[in-house]
């Protein structure tokens, strides 16, 4: 099966869960995530703002602010890259060309490189137990992750977790942890990057 066919199949499967089932799973993911030592000690959280049927990050963002953490959201930039912007609320976001909410172009930029006490929450259609993800095909996070020096964490409902994703390429880059509604997974052996 091609990556595009797999993406299409996974989108259908992810959307098949009822809104209530997704909400219950997402609250369990948030609870598990917020208890991780890496998240507790982080002073900055780089996170996506959930869109459609993605794992909801709004509760996590609010809790991070309550915990005194700096929260940064991405903007899709030229060259399939992400720029990161510190945000203090979700009221001043703009709609991107992809239909997602993101910080306005003039929002203060944050530099993830060199942020040792930071975590990045990474979206994906599916993850595997080795930390690899199947994204949406733009390669934005595949470009971001190699330069990020903090801890990267994939968020995934357990029904979209597999032992091993097929069709990985040289550009696919694993996350350090995967958090599902049932478990937090640390890949068994560190991968050479």
C-alpha positions as CSV (number, residue, x, y, z in Angstrom):
1,X,0.0,0.0,0.0
2,X,1.4,3.4,-0.9
3,X,1.8,6.1,1.7
4,X,-1.1,8.1,0.2
5,X,-3.4,5.1,0.3
6,X,-2.4,4.4,3.9
7,X,-3.0,8.1,4.9
8,X,-6.4,8.0,3.3
9,X,-7.3,4.7,5.2
10,X,-6.0,6.1,8.5
11,X,-7.9,9.4,8.1
12,X,-11.1,7.4,7.7
13,X,-10.3,5.2,10.7
14,X,-9.5,8.2,12.9
15,X,-12.7,10.0,11.9
16,X,-14.8,6.8,12.6
17,X,-14.5,7.3,16.3
18,X,-17.3,9.3,17.8
19,X,-16.6,12.7,19.2
20,X,-17.3,11.4,22.7
21,X,-14.8,8.4,22.2
22,X,-12.2,10.8,20.9
23,X,-12.7,13.2,23.8
24,X,-12.4,10.4,26.4
25,X,-9.2,9.0,24.8
26,X,-7.7,12.5,24.4
27,X,-8.3,13.3,28.1
28,X,-6.4,10.1,29.0
29,X,-3.6,11.0,26.7
30,X,-3.4,14.5,28.3
31,X,-3.3,13.1,31.8
32,X,-0.6,10.6,30.9
33,X,1.4,13.3,29.0
34,X,1.2,15.9,31.8
35,X,2.6,13.4,34.3
36,X,5.7,12.7,32.3
37,X,8.9,13.9,34.0
38,X,10.1,15.5,30.7
39,X,6.9,17.6,30.6
40,X,6.9,18.4,34.3
41,X,10.4,19.8,34.1
42,X,10.1,21.5,30.7
43,X,9.9,25.3,30.8
44,X,8.8,25.5,27.2
45,X,6.3,23.4,25.2
46,X,6.3,23.5,21.4
47,X,3.0,22.1,20.3
48,X,0.6,21.9,17.4
49,X,-2.9,23.2,17.8
50,X,-5.2,20.3,17.1
51,X,-7.3,20.4,13.9
52,X,-10.2,18.1,12.9
53,X,-10.0,14.7,14.5
54,X,-6.4,15.0,15.7
55,X,-5.6,14.3,19.4
56,X,-6.9,17.5,21.0
57,X,-4.1,19.7,22.5
58,X,-6.2,22.6,23.8
59,X,-6.6,21.1,27.3
60,X,-2.8,20.4,27.4
61,X,-2.0,24.0,26.3
62,X,-4.3,25.4,29.0
63,X,-2.7,23.2,31.7
64,X,0.8,24.2,30.5
65,X,0.0,27.8,31.0
66,X,-1.5,27.1,34.4
67,X,1.8,25.3,35.2
68,X,3.8,28.4,34.2
69,X,5.2,27.0,31.0
70,X,5.8,29.0,27.9
71,X,3.7,27.6,25.0
72,X,4.8,28.0,21.3
73,X,2.7,27.2,18.3
74,X,3.9,26.7,14.7
75,X,3.3,28.6,11.5
76,X,3.8,26.9,8.2
77,X,6.6,28.8,6.4
78,X,8.3,28.7,3.0
79,X,10.3,25.6,2.1
80,X,8.0,23.4,4.1
81,X,9.5,24.6,7.4
82,X,7.9,25.7,10.7
83,X,8.5,28.9,12.5
84,X,7.5,28.8,16.2
85,X,5.7,31.6,18.1
86,X,5.1,32.1,21.8
87,X,1.4,32.5,22.6
88,X,-0.4,33.5,25.7
89,X,-3.9,32.7,24.6
90,X,-5.7,31.2,21.7
91,X,-7.8,34.2,20.9
92,X,-5.5,36.0,18.5
93,X,-4.8,33.2,15.9
94,X,-5.4,33.4,12.2
95,X,-6.6,30.8,9.7
96,X,-3.7,29.3,7.6
97,X,-3.9,28.4,4.0
98,X,-4.5,24.8,5.2
99,X,-7.5,25.9,7.3
100,X,-5.7,25.5,10.6
101,X,-5.4,28.2,13.2
102,X,-1.8,29.5,13.7
103,X,-0.2,32.6,15.3
104,X,-0.3,35.8,13.3
105,X,2.9,36.6,11.2
106,X,3.9,39.3,13.7
107,X,3.7,37.1,16.8
108,X,7.0,36.8,18.8
109,X,9.2,34.1,17.4
110,X,10.7,31.4,19.6
111,X,13.9,29.4,18.7
112,X,13.6,25.7,19.5
113,X,17.2,25.0,18.7
114,X,19.2,24.9,22.0
115,X,16.1,24.6,24.2
116,X,17.3,21.8,26.5
117,X,14.3,22.0,28.9
118,X,11.6,21.9,26.3
119,X,9.3,19.3,24.7
120,X,7.7,19.3,21.3
121,X,4.3,17.6,20.9
122,X,4.2,16.1,17.4
123,X,1.0,15.3,15.4
124,X,0.6,12.4,13.1
125,X,-1.9,10.1,11.5
126,X,-0.3,7.1,13.1
127,X,2.8,6.2,15.1
128,X,4.7,3.0,15.7
129,X,6.4,1.6,18.8
130,X,9.8,2.6,17.4
131,X,8.8,6.3,17.5
132,X,8.2,6.7,13.8
133,X,5.2,8.5,12.5
134,X,3.1,8.8,9.4
135,X,2.4,12.5,9.0
136,X,0.3,14.3,6.4
137,X,2.9,14.3,3.6
138,X,4.3,17.9,3.8
139,X,7.5,16.9,5.7
140,X,7.2,19.9,8.1
141,X,8.0,17.9,11.2
142,X,10.5,15.7,9.3
143,X,12.5,18.9,8.8
144,X,11.9,20.2,12.4
145,X,12.7,17.1,14.4
146,X,16.4,16.6,13.5
147,X,17.2,20.2,14.7
148,X,15.2,20.0,17.9
149,X,17.4,19.3,20.9
150,X,14.5,18.8,23.4
151,X,12.3,15.8,23.9
152,X,9.9,15.1,21.1
153,X,6.6,13.4,22.0
154,X,4.1,11.9,19.5
155,X,0.4,12.0,20.5
156,X,-1.7,9.1,19.2
157,X,-4.9,7.3,20.1
158,X,-4.1,3.6,20.8
159,X,-6.1,2.4,17.8
160,X,-3.6,4.2,15.5
161,X,-0.5,2.8,17.1
162,X,1.2,-0.1,15.2
163,X,4.3,-2.2,15.9
164,X,6.0,-1.0,12.8
165,X,4.8,1.5,10.1
166,X,5.5,0.5,6.5
167,X,7.1,2.6,3.8
168,X,9.5,4.6,5.9
169,X,11.9,6.8,4.0
170,X,15.3,8.3,4.7
171,X,13.5,11.6,5.7
172,X,11.3,10.0,8.4
173,X,12.5,10.9,11.8
174,X,11.4,9.2,15.1
175,X,10.1,10.9,18.2
176,X,11.6,10.2,21.6
177,X,8.2,9.1,23.2
178,X,4.8,8.2,22.0
179,X,1.8,8.8,24.4
180,X,-1.5,7.0,23.8
181,X,-4.6,6.7,25.9
182,X,-3.3,3.4,27.2
183,X,0.5,3.9,27.6
184,X,3.6,6.0,27.2
185,X,6.1,4.3,24.9
186,X,9.8,4.9,25.0
187,X,11.4,3.2,22.0
188,X,13.4,0.1,23.2
189,X,16.7,1.2,21.8
190,X,17.9,4.7,21.1
191,X,18.0,5.3,17.4
192,X,21.1,6.7,15.7
193,X,20.2,10.1,14.3
